[in-house]
Amino acid sequence: MLNTPTLTVAAVAAAMLVAGCGSSGGSKTGATSAKSSSPMSRAQYAQRLHAVAAQEAAAQLSVRKAAGATSVAQLRKTLSGFVGQQKAIAQELGALRPPADAVAANQLLAKGFGDNAAATAQALASIKNAASPKTALATLGRSRAGQSSGQEIDDALGRLKKLGYTKGS
């Protein structure tokens, strides 16, 4: 399994979102195209968090598979896709109009995922000239690039838990 702070923290965040956000029916997927003029209800917001968690779980699955990459190019392609997915999640979260009590936590969560995309891109640049997937994975394993974004995600999820939007810790 790929063992970097950047990717591990995002995996934990996804697990916490999935564990904590029940859906009361079919959840919508995909980005929200524009901000609504009024805030979402608690149930609507929890449903959107659940959909975002599903997107993040899919992104994490691709990253876990990257640990078995047979070439540096394959590893870089997978991680580049992950960067794009993290950016999309950040944008989707940023476009939401959560209930008033969740605005600050949602902003921090969106920032965390955006920062995670940037940190992963930074880590990705560090393996550009790696001689082998094993060397690239070792370099990624030493990366500290995702620590602050991981803290942002963790803090946001902690706030959302206190507000009753997630059950994850």
ABEGO torsion letter per residue (X at the ends): XBBBAAAAAAAAAAAAAAAABBBAEBBBBEBBABBBABBBBAAAAAAAAAAAAAAAAAAAAAAAAAAABABAAAAAAAAAAAAAAAAAAAAAAAABBBBAAAAAAAAAAAAAAAAAAAAAAAAAAAAAABABAAAAAAAAAABAAAAAAAAAAAAAAAAAAAAGABABX
